[in-house]
Amino acid sequence: MTRPVPHKTIVLTGASDGIGAAAARQLRSSSSSDRMILVGRSVEKTRAVAEETGAAWFTADFTRLDDVRTLAEQIVDVVGDGGIDVLANNAGGIFGDQTPTVDGFEKTMQVNHLAPFLLTNLLLPHLLKVEGAVINTSSIAHRLFGHLNVNDLDNRRRFSPNKAYGDAKLANVLFAKSLHTKFHADGLSAVAFHPGTVQTNFASDSSSIMRLLYRTPLKHLMLIGADKGGETLRWFIEGTPDETWFSGAYYDERRLTTKVNPQANDADLAEALWQRSAELVGIPAP
């Protein structure tokens, strides 16, 4: 029997668990001819989801930017001369103290923003080739806790796990807006969204008070299941930009909302963040 020709190539990070794994399973059920490339940190978990969904898969530790560079090379090898229709930057988490990564950056900012920023830029030619889309999993934490200072992305002056996470999720929103500003005329679309407060282990390594919610029976009353969060992520991945969702926007689950951090609408800050991020990860800024 001849297998159907893939009509989309989807790269999904954070796919070993939580909403990423749920979205991967749902995507396979709803669109079996798409080619999925899954990325996770755990070899065992990522392999299991990939085998279940028939996807290609790679592992990368986003606390190591060299892992991200290698990952980009591996994805390009799979894609070849083709394009990437969707890059879903879904990996992330909230962590504890200010112990720096091997690259010298605060872990929360690196895992949630700098690593996806680097990966996106390294894959950008393949996204532009097919007028692809970049989908950033953000959080309402960007509005509740975020206040970015591009000269202190590591929060050396005033650190807390919540602020570090809020800043990183605000960076996700600003990054989506910058991608739209810089490349939408060339066919690229970008969006950021809050998937809902999901029952996952994403705060398990954190010293944030948020971890207490995730470890008590209250989570069953206040949090949504990973499958529901995965459905929201799948909605963006399968959607048509500027029809299903609008490029350059921020969504609260599937709802376009104006309830954002005021800094999210600061075009100068978005550009400054891009320039600073490019400097930190060692790529030229357009």
C-alpha positions as CSV (number, residue, x, y, z in Angstrom):
1,M,0.0,0.0,0.0
2,T,1.4,3.4,-1.0
3,R,1.7,5.8,1.9
4,P,0.2,9.3,1.4
5,V,2.6,12.1,0.5
6,P,3.1,14.4,3.5
7,H,1.4,17.7,2.9
8,K,2.8,19.5,5.9
9,T,6.1,19.2,7.8
10,I,5.6,20.0,11.5
11,V,8.4,20.5,14.1
12,L,7.1,20.2,17.6
13,T,9.3,20.8,20.6
14,G,8.4,19.8,24.2
15,A,6.8,16.7,22.7
16,S,7.9,14.1,25.2
17,D,5.2,15.0,27.8
18,G,2.3,17.2,28.6
19,I,0.5,19.2,25.9
20,G,3.2,18.5,23.4
21,A,2.8,14.8,23.6
22,A,-1.0,15.1,23.6
23,A,-0.9,17.4,20.5
24,A,1.4,15.0,18.7
25,R,-1.1,12.1,19.2
26,Q,-4.0,14.2,18.2
27,L,-2.2,15.5,15.1
28,R,-1.5,11.9,14.0
29,S,-5.2,11.0,14.4
30,S,-6.5,14.0,12.5
31,S,-3.9,14.3,9.7
32,S,-2.0,11.1,9.1
33,S,-0.3,12.4,6.0
34,D,1.6,15.2,7.8
35,R,5.3,14.6,8.6
36,M,6.0,15.3,12.2
37,I,9.4,15.8,13.8
38,L,9.2,15.6,17.5
39,V,11.7,17.1,20.0
40,G,12.0,16.3,23.7
41,R,14.6,16.2,26.5
42,S,14.0,12.6,27.6
43,V,15.1,9.9,25.2
44,E,12.7,7.3,26.6
45,K,9.6,9.5,26.6
46,T,10.3,11.1,23.3
47,R,11.0,7.8,21.6
48,A,7.7,6.4,23.1
49,V,5.6,9.3,21.7
50,A,7.4,9.1,18.3
51,E,6.8,5.3,18.0
52,E,3.2,5.8,18.9
53,T,2.7,8.5,16.3
54,G,5.1,7.3,13.6
55,A,7.1,10.6,13.8
56,A,10.8,11.3,13.4
57,W,12.3,12.4,16.7
58,F,15.4,14.0,18.3
59,T,16.4,14.9,21.8
60,A,17.9,18.1,22.9
61,D,18.6,19.8,26.2
62,F,17.7,23.4,25.9
63,T,20.0,24.3,28.7
64,R,22.8,23.7,26.2
65,L,22.8,25.9,23.1
66,D,25.2,23.5,21.4
67,D,22.4,20.9,21.6
68,V,20.1,23.4,19.9
69,R,22.6,24.0,17.1
70,T,23.0,20.2,16.6
71,L,19.2,19.8,16.7
72,A,18.8,22.4,13.9
73,E,21.3,20.5,11.8
74,Q,19.5,17.2,12.4
75,I,16.1,18.7,11.4
76,V,17.6,20.3,8.3
77,D,19.0,16.9,7.3
78,V,15.5,15.4,7.6
79,V,13.9,18.2,5.7
80,G,16.5,18.4,3.0
81,D,15.5,20.8,0.3
82,G,12.0,21.0,1.5
83,G,10.3,23.5,3.9
84,I,9.0,23.5,7.4
85,D,5.3,24.4,7.5
86,V,5.0,24.8,11.2
87,L,7.5,25.2,14.0
88,A,5.8,24.9,17.4
89,N,8.1,26.2,20.1
90,N,6.4,24.4,23.0
91,A,9.3,23.4,25.2
92,G,9.6,25.3,28.5
93,G,9.2,25.3,32.2
94,I,9.5,27.2,35.5
95,F,12.6,26.5,37.5
96,G,14.3,27.3,40.8
97,D,17.3,29.3,41.7
98,Q,19.7,31.3,39.5
99,T,22.2,28.6,38.8
100,P,23.5,29.5,35.3
101,T,23.4,27.1,32.4
102,V,26.7,25.9,30.8
103,D,26.2,28.9,28.4
104,G,26.2,31.3,31.4
105,F,22.5,32.3,31.2
106,E,19.7,32.0,33.7
107,K,18.0,28.7,33.0
108,T,14.4,29.9,32.7
109,M,15.2,32.5,30.1
110,Q,17.4,30.2,28.1
111,V,15.0,27.2,28.0
112,N,11.9,29.3,27.4
113,H,13.3,32.0,25.1
114,L,16.9,31.9,24.0
115,A,17.0,28.3,22.9
116,P,13.7,28.6,20.9
117,F,14.9,32.0,19.5
118,L,18.1,30.3,18.3
119,L,16.3,27.2,16.9
120,T,13.8,29.4,15.0
121,N,16.5,31.5,13.4
122,L,18.5,28.5,12.3
123,L,15.4,27.0,10.7
124,L,14.1,30.3,9.3
125,P,15.2,29.7,5.7
126,H,13.1,26.5,5.6
127,L,10.1,28.3,7.2
128,L,10.3,31.1,4.6
129,K,10.6,28.6,1.8
130,V,7.0,27.5,2.3
131,E,5.5,30.6,4.0
132,G,5.5,28.7,7.3
133,A,4.2,29.5,10.7
134,V,5.9,29.8,14.1
135,I,3.7,29.1,17.2
136,N,5.1,30.0,20.6
137,T,3.5,28.5,23.7
138,S,3.4,31.4,26.1
139,S,1.4,31.9,29.3
140,I,-0.7,34.4,31.2
141,A,2.3,34.6,33.5
142,H,3.7,37.1,31.0
143,R,1.0,39.5,32.1
144,L,1.0,38.5,35.8
145,F,4.7,38.5,36.5
146,G,6.7,39.8,33.5
147,H,8.6,43.0,33.3
148,L,11.5,42.8,30.9
149,N,14.8,44.6,31.1
150,V,16.8,43.7,28.0
151,N,20.0,44.7,29.9
152,D,19.2,42.2,32.7
153,L,17.5,39.2,31.1
154,D,18.9,37.0,33.8
155,N,17.2,39.1,36.5
156,R,20.5,39.4,38.4
157,R,19.1,42.5,40.2
158,R,15.7,41.1,41.3
159,F,15.2,37.4,40.9
160,S,12.2,35.2,41.7
161,P,11.1,32.0,39.9
162,N,7.8,33.7,39.0
163,K,9.4,36.8,37.6
164,A,11.9,34.8,35.6
165,Y,9.1,32.7,34.1
166,G,6.9,35.8,33.5
167,D,9.8,37.5,31.7
168,A,10.5,34.5,29.6
169,K,6.8,34.1,28.6
170,L,6.7,37.8,27.8
171,A,9.7,37.3,25.6
172,N,7.8,34.6,23.7
173,V,5.0,37.1,22.9
174,L,7.5,39.8,21.8
175,F,9.4,37.2,19.7
176,A,6.2,36.3,17.9
177,K,5.4,39.9,17.2
178,S,9.0,40.6,15.9
179,L,8.8,37.6,13.6
180,H,5.5,39.0,12.2
181,T,7.0,42.5,11.8
182,K,10.2,41.3,10.1
183,F,8.9,38.5,7.9
184,H,5.2,38.5,7.5
185,A,5.6,40.4,4.2
186,D,7.7,37.4,3.1
187,G,4.9,35.0,4.0
188,L,5.9,33.9,7.5
189,S,3.3,34.0,10.2
190,A,3.8,33.9,14.0
191,V,1.6,33.8,17.0
192,A,1.9,33.3,20.8
193,F,-0.8,31.8,23.0
194,H,-1.6,30.7,26.6
195,P,-2.8,27.0,26.5
196,G,-4.6,27.1,29.8
197,T,-3.2,26.1,33.1
198,V,-2.5,22.5,32.5
199,Q,-2.0,19.5,34.8
200,T,1.6,18.6,33.9
201,N,4.9,18.3,35.7
202,F,6.3,21.5,34.2
203,A,6.7,23.1,37.7
204,S,8.1,20.1,39.4
205,D,11.7,21.4,39.3
206,S,10.7,24.8,40.6
207,S,11.0,26.5,43.9
208,S,8.1,28.7,42.9
209,I,4.9,28.6,45.0
210,M,3.2,27.5,41.8
211,R,4.7,24.0,42.4
212,L,2.4,23.6,45.4
213,L,-0.7,23.8,43.2
214,Y,0.7,21.1,40.9
215,R,1.4,18.8,43.9
216,T,-1.9,19.0,45.7
217,P,-5.5,17.7,45.0
218,L,-6.4,21.3,44.1
219,K,-4.9,20.7,40.7
220,H,-7.9,18.6,39.8
221,L,-10.2,21.5,40.4
222,M,-8.1,24.4,39.1
223,L,-6.1,22.9,36.2
224,I,-7.1,21.5,32.8
225,G,-5.9,18.2,31.4
226,A,-3.0,17.9,29.0
227,D,-5.4,16.6,26.4
228,K,-7.3,19.8,26.4
229,G,-4.2,21.9,26.3
230,G,-3.0,19.7,23.5
231,E,-6.2,20.4,21.6
232,T,-5.5,24.1,21.8
233,L,-1.9,23.7,20.5
234,R,-3.2,21.4,17.7
235,W,-5.8,24.1,16.8
236,F,-3.0,26.6,16.1
237,I,-0.8,24.0,14.3
238,E,-3.6,22.9,12.0
239,G,-5.0,26.4,11.6
240,T,-4.6,28.7,8.6
241,P,-2.8,31.9,9.5
242,D,-4.9,35.0,9.2
243,E,-8.0,32.9,8.9
244,T,-8.0,30.6,11.9
245,W,-5.7,33.0,13.9
246,F,-4.0,36.3,13.2
247,S,-0.3,36.6,12.8
248,G,1.4,38.8,15.3
249,A,-1.3,38.4,17.9
250,Y,-1.5,36.8,21.4
251,Y,-4.3,34.4,22.3
252,D,-5.7,33.3,25.6
253,E,-6.3,29.7,24.7
254,R,-8.3,30.2,21.4
255,R,-9.5,33.7,22.2
256,L,-7.8,36.8,20.8
257,T,-7.4,39.0,23.7
258,T,-6.2,42.5,24.6
259,K,-5.4,41.5,28.2
260,V,-1.7,41.5,27.8
261,N,1.3,43.0,29.6
262,P,1.7,46.6,28.4
263,Q,5.2,45.8,27.4
264,A,3.9,43.3,24.9
265,N,2.8,46.2,22.6
266,D,6.2,48.0,22.9
267,A,7.7,47.7,19.4
268,D,11.0,49.3,20.5
269,L,11.3,46.7,23.3
270,A,10.5,43.9,20.9
271,E,13.3,45.1,18.6
272,A,15.8,45.6,21.5
273,L,15.0,42.0,22.7
274,W,15.7,40.6,19.3
275,Q,19.0,42.4,19.0
276,R,20.0,41.4,22.5
277,S,18.9,37.8,22.0
278,A,20.8,37.5,18.7
279,E,23.9,38.9,20.5
280,L,23.6,36.4,23.3
281,V,23.2,33.3,21.1
282,G,25.7,34.4,18.6
283,I,23.8,34.9,15.4
284,P,23.6,38.0,13.1
285,A,20.6,40.2,13.6
286,P,18.6,41.1,10.4
